[in-house]
């Protein structure tokens, strides 16, 4: 069910949305929804024999690819209208490798985004989970609605804001003129309208996490699991938290790693995320000064000036690599991406040190940048489209572009190194059609124990969000990784993995206040 009338503006200029929870619905609606339970997934190999013969053996588990099975689960586009159109939701499974006595059912993963495709993640190689987890669970993932093989789409104007943003790059957001702001707002409107043109306002109205959670319960049922065992990374923690709220009695174990904030508007969320990126950058600088074999900085106080000099040098003389140029903007994007993986910090420090020394033709510099360029997403439009559709559906969205300018300036104040671009990226939400918003006041009162993991120096989901979610969910316990990077479980950290595995296998939560030391 959704709000189908025109946009209604309150005093603050906020788009009105209809809030619907899993509970109160007419009997005939529930009759319709019941028709989607009791499905059987027709599993089939994900790869043909020819594809398997041509594929490189998966590192760490040569038979991973051959074991993968793919299928679909049918879900209604609008759970408020179960007699209407449907979607085939793509699912993937790696069968448990242990004995029948070891088998604990399915363990469902969501890798975040919004916009992350679980099927492709499984296809790309083995999950780095322990042998105990592989033996005990069917490892499962899925493409959420509007993503990948589950009716994925690309808005034709997904990159409409790139040129207007490039023209104000380097300008303090507060100094962006009214004309420049109107240009940004017009581009954001083109992006939003192109999404409506691509899939329709009715479909966009159902892209919110509340409907992904309803889809997930149908997937759980089709897998044959009476209760859900789940690992959600980043945005996947939103899915898990809502599942605990809406389907508490069908919940077994939830790992929520890299928690997102659930209820603030898109501007406030962007501001807090910018602050988290700055905290992570400063943690990297501290590591660089204290432990990296090579580092371009001479001290914590000098680092901002020295980093700016390095970026200014790239403004004047960008580095050519693989037919592209790496200037200030590209380097900032590379550095932020590198903060996501703690094991890349040493290489990131070496890269900056050699660029600062003028060794841009150095073999290491060229190889590092070539890997970065080669690793860029082939179809960023699809990911960007789904990301925006979910974020605009899930959160209150101010409609006055001046609010975004103020938020971008505040974000730039909080993150002097990375600036306020995080907030500008949400401007299309000001033009978004009405949607069904996820429930507010989520506390999962009736859910079993939930494990929330927070990383102190996470560049994407600030640690304060993990603290907040653990406080918000009544049965949750916070477990802390005292290092860096985005998310912690199944990242090769024995301390973290051991604690999480004990919870997934035996339901044993870590002690209150438990943590693992950072590895750098």
KOLVOBA-749708 format. One record per residue (C-alpha): residue in three letters; x, y, z. Coordinates in steps of 0.5 Angstrom, whole numbers, padded with zeros to 4 digits. Layout:
REM residues N
("Ala", (X, Y, Z))
...
//
This chain:
REM residues 520
("Unk", (0000, 0000, 0000))
("Unk", (0003, 0007, -0001))
("Unk", (0001, 0014, -0002))
("Unk", (-0002, 0016, -0009))
("Unk", (-0004, 0023, -0008))
("Unk", (0000, 0029, -0010))
("Unk", (0006, 0031, -0006))
("Unk", (0004, 0034, 0001))
("Unk", (0008, 0039, 0004))
("Unk", (0009, 0041, 0011))
("Unk", (0012, 0047, 0015))
("Unk", (0019, 0044, 0014))
("Unk", (0018, 0042, 0006))
("Unk", (0018, 0035, 0007))
("Unk", (0015, 0030, 0002))
("Unk", (0009, 0026, 0006))
("Unk", (0010, 0019, 0006))
("Unk", (0005, 0013, 0008))
("Unk", (0007, 0009, 0014))
("Unk", (0005, 0002, 0014))
("Unk", (0008, -0004, 0018))
("Unk", (0007, -0011, 0017))
("Unk", (0001, -0012, 0022))
("Unk", (-0006, -0008, 0020))
("Unk", (-0008, -0011, 0013))
("Unk", (-0015, -0013, 0011))
("Unk", (-0017, -0020, 0011))
("Unk", (-0017, -0021, 0004))
("Unk", (-0010, -0018, 0003))
("Unk", (-0007, -0023, 0008))
("Unk", (-0011, -0028, 0004))
("Unk", (-0007, -0026, -0002))
("Unk", (0000, -0025, 0001))
("Unk", (-0001, -0033, 0004))
("Unk", (-0001, -0035, -0004))
("Unk", (0006, -0033, -0004))
("Unk", (0008, -0038, 0002))
("Unk", (0010, -0045, 0001))
("Unk", (0014, -0044, -0006))
("Unk", (0019, -0049, -0008))
("Unk", (0025, -0046, -0011))
("Unk", (0027, -0050, -0017))
("Unk", (0035, -0050, -0016))
("Unk", (0039, -0051, -0022))
("Unk", (0047, -0050, -0023))
("Unk", (0049, -0043, -0024))
("Unk", (0054, -0044, -0029))
("Unk", (0053, -0049, -0035))
("Unk", (0059, -0054, -0036))
("Unk", (0062, -0050, -0042))
("Unk", (0062, -0044, -0037))
("Unk", (0065, -0048, -0032))
("Unk", (0070, -0051, -0036))
("Unk", (0072, -0044, -0039))
("Unk", (0073, -0041, -0031))
("Unk", (0079, -0040, -0027))
("Unk", (0079, -0044, -0021))
("Unk", (0076, -0040, -0015))
("Unk", (0082, -0038, -0010))
("Unk", (0081, -0042, -0004))
("Unk", (0076, -0047, -0006))
("Unk", (0076, -0049, -0013))
("Unk", (0070, -0053, -0013))
("Unk", (0066, -0047, -0010))
("Unk", (0063, -0044, -0017))
("Unk", (0061, -0051, -0019))
("Unk", (0057, -0052, -0013))
("Unk", (0053, -0046, -0014))
("Unk", (0046, -0047, -0015))
("Unk", (0041, -0041, -0017))
("Unk", (0033, -0040, -0017))
("Unk", (0028, -0035, -0016))
("Unk", (0022, -0034, -0011))
("Unk", (0016, -0030, -0014))
("Unk", (0014, -0024, -0010))
("Unk", (0008, -0019, -0011))
("Unk", (0011, -0012, -0013))
("Unk", (0006, -0009, -0008))
("Unk", (0005, -0013, -0002))
("Unk", (-0001, -0008, -0001))
("Unk", (-0004, -0011, -0007))
("Unk", (-0002, -0018, -0007))
("Unk", (-0007, -0020, -0013))
("Unk", (-0003, -0015, -0018))
("Unk", (0004, -0015, -0021))
("Unk", (0010, -0020, -0019))
("Unk", (0017, -0020, -0019))
("Unk", (0022, -0026, -0020))
("Unk", (0027, -0025, -0014))
("Unk", (0034, -0028, -0016))
("Unk", (0037, -0033, -0010))
("Unk", (0043, -0036, -0010))
("Unk", (0046, -0042, -0006))
("Unk", (0052, -0046, -0004))
("Unk", (0050, -0052, 0000))
("Unk", (0052, -0054, 0006))
("Unk", (0059, -0058, 0006))
("Unk", (0058, -0062, 0013))
("Unk", (0054, -0068, 0015))
("Unk", (0046, -0068, 0016))
("Unk", (0047, -0068, 0023))
("Unk", (0051, -0061, 0023))
("Unk", (0046, -0058, 0018))
("Unk", (0043, -0052, 0021))
("Unk", (0039, -0049, 0015))
("Unk", (0040, -0043, 0011))
("Unk", (0045, -0037, 0013))
("Unk", (0042, -0031, 0008))
("Unk", (0047, -0026, 0007))
("Unk", (0046, -0019, 0004))
("Unk", (0052, -0015, 0002))
("Unk", (0050, -0008, 0003))
("Unk", (0049, -0002, -0002))
("Unk", (0043, -0001, -0003))
("Unk", (0044, -0004, -0010))
("Unk", (0049, -0009, -0008))
("Unk", (0047, -0016, -0012))
("Unk", (0048, -0022, -0008))
("Unk", (0048, -0027, -0014))
("Unk", (0054, -0023, -0017))
("Unk", (0058, -0023, -0011))
("Unk", (0057, -0031, -0010))
("Unk", (0059, -0032, -0017))
("Unk", (0065, -0028, -0016))
("Unk", (0068, -0033, -0011))
("Unk", (0068, -0036, -0005))
("Unk", (0065, -0033, 0002))
("Unk", (0071, -0032, 0007))
("Unk", (0067, -0036, 0012))
("Unk", (0070, -0041, 0017))
("Unk", (0070, -0048, 0015))
("Unk", (0065, -0049, 0021))
("Unk", (0060, -0044, 0018))
("Unk", (0061, -0048, 0011))
("Unk", (0059, -0054, 0014))
("Unk", (0053, -0052, 0018))
("Unk", (0049, -0048, 0013))
("Unk", (0047, -0047, 0006))
("Unk", (0050, -0040, 0005))
("Unk", (0045, -0036, 0001))
("Unk", (0044, -0029, -0002))
("Unk", (0039, -0026, -0006))
("Unk", (0038, -0019, -0011))
("Unk", (0033, -0015, -0007))
("Unk", (0028, -0012, -0012))
("Unk", (0030, -0007, -0017))
("Unk", (0037, -0010, -0017))
("Unk", (0041, -0014, -0021))
("Unk", (0037, -0020, -0024))
("Unk", (0031, -0018, -0019))
("Unk", (0028, -0013, -0024))
("Unk", (0034, -0009, -0024))
("Unk", (0034, -0002, -0028))
("Unk", (0038, 0004, -0030))
("Unk", (0035, 0011, -0030))
("Unk", (0038, 0014, -0036))
("Unk", (0040, 0021, -0033))
("Unk", (0043, 0017, -0027))
("Unk", (0049, 0021, -0028))
("Unk", (0046, 0028, -0029))
("Unk", (0049, 0031, -0023))
("Unk", (0056, 0030, -0025))
("Unk", (0057, 0036, -0030))
("Unk", (0054, 0041, -0025))
("Unk", (0058, 0038, -0019))
("Unk", (0064, 0039, -0023))
("Unk", (0063, 0046, -0024))
("Unk", (0062, 0047, -0017))
("Unk", (0068, 0043, -0014))
("Unk", (0073, 0047, -0010))
("Unk", (0067, 0052, -0008))
("Unk", (0065, 0052, -0001))
("Unk", (0058, 0049, -0001))
("Unk", (0055, 0056, 0002))
("Unk", (0058, 0060, -0003))
("Unk", (0055, 0056, -0009))
("Unk", (0050, 0061, -0012))
("Unk", (0043, 0061, -0013))
("Unk", (0044, 0060, -0021))
("Unk", (0049, 0054, -0019))
("Unk", (0044, 0051, -0014))
("Unk", (0038, 0052, -0019))
("Unk", (0043, 0048, -0024))
("Unk", (0044, 0042, -0019))
("Unk", (0037, 0042, -0018))
("Unk", (0035, 0042, -0025))
("Unk", (0040, 0036, -0026))
("Unk", (0037, 0032, -0020))
("Unk", (0030, 0033, -0022))
("Unk", (0032, 0030, -0029))
("Unk", (0035, 0024, -0025))
("Unk", (0029, 0023, -0021))
("Unk", (0024, 0024, -0027))
("Unk", (0028, 0019, -0032))
("Unk", (0027, 0014, -0026))
("Unk", (0020, 0015, -0026))
("Unk", (0020, 0014, -0034))
("Unk", (0024, 0008, -0033))
("Unk", (0020, 0003, -0028))
("Unk", (0014, 0008, -0026))
("Unk", (0012, 0011, -0020))
("Unk", (0008, 0005, -0018))
("Unk", (0015, 0001, -0018))
("Unk", (0019, 0006, -0014))
("Unk", (0014, 0007, -0009))
("Unk", (0015, 0000, -0007))
("Unk", (0023, 0000, -0007))
("Unk", (0024, 0001, 0000))
("Unk", (0027, -0003, 0005))
("Unk", (0020, -0005, 0008))
("Unk", (0018, -0009, 0002))
("Unk", (0025, -0012, 0002))
("Unk", (0024, -0015, 0008))
("Unk", (0017, -0018, 0006))
("Unk", (0021, -0021, 0000))
("Unk", (0026, -0024, 0005))
("Unk", (0021, -0027, 0009))
("Unk", (0018, -0031, 0003))
("Unk", (0025, -0033, 0001))
("Unk", (0026, -0036, 0008))
("Unk", (0020, -0040, 0007))
("Unk", (0022, -0042, 0000))
("Unk", (0028, -0044, 0003))
("Unk", (0024, -0049, 0008))
("Unk", (0027, -0045, 0014))
("Unk", (0022, -0044, 0020))
("Unk", (0027, -0038, 0023))
("Unk", (0032, -0034, 0019))
("Unk", (0039, -0034, 0020))
("Unk", (0042, -0028, 0017))
("Unk", (0048, -0023, 0016))
("Unk", (0047, -0016, 0014))
("Unk", (0053, -0012, 0012))
("Unk", (0052, -0004, 0012))
("Unk", (0045, -0003, 0009))
("Unk", (0044, -0010, 0010))
("Unk", (0043, -0008, 0017))
("Unk", (0037, -0004, 0016))
("Unk", (0034, -0010, 0013))
("Unk", (0036, -0014, 0019))
("Unk", (0033, -0009, 0024))
("Unk", (0026, -0009, 0020))
("Unk", (0026, -0016, 0020))
("Unk", (0027, -0017, 0027))
("Unk", (0021, -0012, 0028))
("Unk", (0016, -0014, 0023))
("Unk", (0018, -0022, 0024))
("Unk", (0021, -0023, 0031))
("Unk", (0017, -0030, 0032))
("Unk", (0021, -0032, 0025))
("Unk", (0028, -0030, 0027))
("Unk", (0033, -0034, 0029))
("Unk", (0040, -0030, 0029))
("Unk", (0042, -0024, 0026))
("Unk", (0049, -0021, 0025))
("Unk", (0048, -0013, 0023))
("Unk", (0055, -0011, 0021))
("Unk", (0057, -0004, 0020))
("Unk", (0050, -0001, 0022))
("Unk", (0046, 0004, 0018))
("Unk", (0042, 0010, 0022))
("Unk", (0034, 0008, 0021))
("Unk", (0030, 0014, 0022))
("Unk", (0034, 0021, 0020))
("Unk", (0033, 0025, 0014))
("Unk", (0037, 0024, 0008))
("Unk", (0041, 0030, 0009))
("Unk", (0043, 0029, 0016))
("Unk", (0045, 0022, 0014))
("Unk", (0050, 0025, 0009))
("Unk", (0053, 0029, 0014))
("Unk", (0054, 0024, 0019))
("Unk", (0057, 0019, 0014))
("Unk", (0062, 0025, 0012))
("Unk", (0064, 0026, 0019))
("Unk", (0065, 0018, 0019))
("Unk", (0069, 0019, 0013))
("Unk", (0074, 0024, 0016))
("Unk", (0075, 0020, 0023))
("Unk", (0077, 0014, 0018))
("Unk", (0082, 0019, 0014))
("Unk", (0085, 0021, 0021))
("Unk", (0086, 0014, 0023))
("Unk", (0089, 0012, 0017))
("Unk", (0094, 0018, 0018))
("Unk", (0095, 0016, 0025))
("Unk", (0097, 0009, 0022))
("Unk", (0101, 0012, 0017))
("Unk", (0105, 0016, 0022))
("Unk", (0106, 0011, 0027))
("Unk", (0107, 0004, 0023))
("Unk", (0107, 0005, 0015))
("Unk", (0114, 0003, 0012))
("Unk", (0113, 0009, 0008))
("Unk", (0109, 0015, 0009))
("Unk", (0108, 0022, 0006))
("Unk", (0106, 0026, 0013))
("Unk", (0111, 0029, 0018))
("Unk", (0106, 0030, 0023))
("Unk", (0099, 0030, 0025))
("Unk", (0098, 0037, 0025))
("Unk", (0102, 0038, 0018))
("Unk", (0098, 0032, 0015))
("Unk", (0092, 0037, 0012))
("Unk", (0097, 0042, 0009))
("Unk", (0101, 0036, 0006))
("Unk", (0095, 0032, 0003))
("Unk", (0093, 0039, 0000))
("Unk", (0099, 0040, -0003))
("Unk", (0099, 0033, -0006))
("Unk", (0092, 0034, -0009))
("Unk", (0094, 0041, -0011))
("Unk", (0100, 0038, -0015))
("Unk", (0095, 0033, -0018))
("Unk", (0091, 0039, -0020))
("Unk", (0097, 0042, -0024))
("Unk", (0099, 0035, -0027))
("Unk", (0094, 0029, -0027))
("Unk", (0097, 0022, -0027))
("Unk", (0096, 0018, -0034))
("Unk", (0094, 0011, -0033))
("Unk", (0090, 0006, -0037))
("Unk", (0087, 0012, -0042))
("Unk", (0085, 0016, -0036))
("Unk", (0087, 0021, -0032))
("Unk", (0088, 0021, -0024))
("Unk", (0087, 0028, -0021))
("Unk", (0085, 0031, -0015))
("Unk", (0077, 0029, -0015))
("Unk", (0079, 0022, -0018))
("Unk", (0085, 0021, -0012))
("Unk", (0080, 0023, -0007))
("Unk", (0075, 0018, -0009))
("Unk", (0081, 0013, -0009))
("Unk", (0083, 0014, -0002))
("Unk", (0076, 0014, 0000))
("Unk", (0075, 0007, -0003))
("Unk", (0082, 0005, 0000))
("Unk", (0079, 0006, 0007))
("Unk", (0074, 0001, 0006))
("Unk", (0079, -0005, 0007))
("Unk", (0084, -0004, 0012))
("Unk", (0089, -0009, 0009))
("Unk", (0090, -0003, 0003))
("Unk", (0092, 0002, 0008))
("Unk", (0100, 0000, 0008))
("Unk", (0099, 0000, 0000))
("Unk", (0095, 0007, 0000))
("Unk", (0101, 0010, 0005))
("Unk", (0106, 0008, 0000))
("Unk", (0102, 0010, -0006))
("Unk", (0101, 0017, -0003))
("Unk", (0109, 0017, -0001))
("Unk", (0111, 0016, -0008))
("Unk", (0107, 0021, -0011))
("Unk", (0109, 0026, -0006))
("Unk", (0116, 0025, -0008))
("Unk", (0114, 0026, -0015))
("Unk", (0115, 0019, -0017))
("Unk", (0109, 0018, -0021))
("Unk", (0112, 0014, -0026))
("Unk", (0114, 0009, -0021))
("Unk", (0112, 0001, -0022))
("Unk", (0108, 0001, -0016))
("Unk", (0104, 0007, -0017))
("Unk", (0103, 0005, -0024))
("Unk", (0101, -0002, -0022))
("Unk", (0096, 0001, -0016))
("Unk", (0093, 0006, -0020))
("Unk", (0092, 0001, -0026))
("Unk", (0088, -0004, -0021))
("Unk", (0084, 0001, -0018))
("Unk", (0082, 0003, -0025))
("Unk", (0081, -0004, -0028))
("Unk", (0076, -0005, -0021))
("Unk", (0071, 0001, -0023))
("Unk", (0064, -0002, -0023))
("Unk", (0062, -0004, -0031))
("Unk", (0055, -0001, -0030))
("Unk", (0055, 0004, -0024))
("Unk", (0049, 0007, -0027))
("Unk", (0045, 0001, -0024))
("Unk", (0048, 0001, -0018))
("Unk", (0047, 0009, -0017))
("Unk", (0040, 0008, -0019))
("Unk", (0038, 0003, -0014))
("Unk", (0042, 0006, -0009))
("Unk", (0038, 0013, -0010))
("Unk", (0031, 0009, -0010))
("Unk", (0032, 0006, -0004))
("Unk", (0035, 0012, 0000))
("Unk", (0029, 0016, -0002))
("Unk", (0024, 0011, -0001))
("Unk", (0027, 0010, 0006))
("Unk", (0028, 0017, 0009))
("Unk", (0025, 0023, 0010))
("Unk", (0027, 0028, 0004))
("Unk", (0027, 0035, 0004))
("Unk", (0024, 0039, -0002))
("Unk", (0028, 0045, -0001))
("Unk", (0035, 0045, -0005))
("Unk", (0037, 0050, 0000))
("Unk", (0037, 0045, 0005))
("Unk", (0042, 0041, 0001))
("Unk", (0046, 0047, 0001))
("Unk", (0046, 0048, 0008))
("Unk", (0047, 0040, 0009))
("Unk", (0053, 0040, 0004))
("Unk", (0056, 0046, 0008))
("Unk", (0056, 0042, 0015))
("Unk", (0058, 0036, 0012))
("Unk", (0064, 0040, 0009))
("Unk", (0066, 0043, 0016))
("Unk", (0065, 0036, 0019))
("Unk", (0070, 0033, 0013))
("Unk", (0075, 0038, 0011))
("Unk", (0079, 0033, 0007))
("Unk", (0073, 0030, 0003))
("Unk", (0068, 0035, 0003))
("Unk", (0060, 0036, 0002))
("Unk", (0059, 0031, -0004))
("Unk", (0056, 0026, 0000))
("Unk", (0050, 0031, 0002))
("Unk", (0049, 0033, -0006))
("Unk", (0048, 0026, -0008))
("Unk", (0042, 0026, -0005))
("Unk", (0039, 0032, -0008))
("Unk", (0035, 0027, -0013))
("Unk", (0031, 0025, -0007))
("Unk", (0028, 0032, -0007))
("Unk", (0024, 0030, -0013))
("Unk", (0022, 0023, -0012))
("Unk", (0015, 0021, -0012))
("Unk", (0011, 0019, -0006))
("Unk", (0013, 0012, -0003))
("Unk", (0012, 0007, 0003))
("Unk", (0017, 0009, 0008))
("Unk", (0019, 0004, 0013))
("Unk", (0016, 0004, 0020))
("Unk", (0019, 0008, 0025))
("Unk", (0021, 0007, 0033))
("Unk", (0024, 0000, 0031))
("Unk", (0026, -0003, 0037))
("Unk", (0025, -0011, 0036))
("Unk", (0022, -0012, 0043))
("Unk", (0020, -0019, 0042))
("Unk", (0026, -0021, 0038))
("Unk", (0031, -0026, 0040))
("Unk", (0038, -0024, 0042))
("Unk", (0041, -0020, 0036))
("Unk", (0049, -0018, 0035))
("Unk", (0051, -0011, 0032))
("Unk", (0058, -0010, 0030))
("Unk", (0061, -0003, 0030))
("Unk", (0068, -0002, 0027))
("Unk", (0071, 0005, 0031))
("Unk", (0074, 0008, 0024))
("Unk", (0069, 0005, 0019))
("Unk", (0069, 0010, 0013))
("Unk", (0062, 0009, 0011))
("Unk", (0058, 0007, 0017))
("Unk", (0060, 0011, 0023))
("Unk", (0061, 0007, 0030))
("Unk", (0056, 0012, 0033))
("Unk", (0051, 0009, 0028))
("Unk", (0052, 0002, 0031))
("Unk", (0052, 0004, 0038))
("Unk", (0045, 0008, 0037))
("Unk", (0042, 0001, 0033))
("Unk", (0045, -0003, 0039))
("Unk", (0041, 0002, 0044))
("Unk", (0035, 0002, 0040))
("Unk", (0034, -0006, 0039))
("Unk", (0032, -0008, 0046))
("Unk", (0035, -0015, 0045))
("Unk", (0041, -0013, 0041))
("Unk", (0049, -0013, 0044))
("Unk", (0054, -0009, 0041))
("Unk", (0061, -0012, 0039))
("Unk", (0067, -0007, 0037))
("Unk", (0072, -0008, 0032))
("Unk", (0077, -0003, 0035))
("Unk", (0081, -0002, 0028))
("Unk", (0079, 0001, 0021))
("Unk", (0075, -0001, 0015))
("Unk", (0068, -0002, 0013))
("Unk", (0065, -0008, 0017))
("Unk", (0069, -0013, 0020))
("Unk", (0066, -0020, 0020))
("Unk", (0069, -0025, 0015))
("Unk", (0075, -0021, 0013))
("Unk", (0080, -0025, 0016))
("Unk", (0080, -0023, 0023))
("Unk", (0080, -0029, 0027))
("Unk", (0078, -0025, 0034))
("Unk", (0072, -0022, 0030))
("Unk", (0070, -0029, 0026))
("Unk", (0071, -0033, 0032))
("Unk", (0066, -0029, 0036))
("Unk", (0061, -0028, 0031))
("Unk", (0061, -0036, 0029))
("Unk", (0060, -0038, 0036))
("Unk", (0053, -0033, 0036))
("Unk", (0051, -0036, 0029))
("Unk", (0052, -0044, 0031))
("Unk", (0051, -0044, 0038))
("Unk", (0047, -0037, 0040))
("Unk", (0052, -0035, 0044))
("Unk", (0053, -0027, 0045))
("Unk", (0060, -0024, 0046))
("Unk", (0060, -0021, 0053))
("Unk", (0057, -0014, 0054))
("Unk", (0063, -0009, 0052))
("Unk", (0067, -0014, 0049))
("Unk", (0071, -0012, 0043))
("Unk", (0077, -0014, 0039))
("Unk", (0083, -0010, 0038))
("Unk", (0085, -0007, 0031))
("Unk", (0090, -0011, 0027))
("Unk", (0094, -0005, 0024))
//
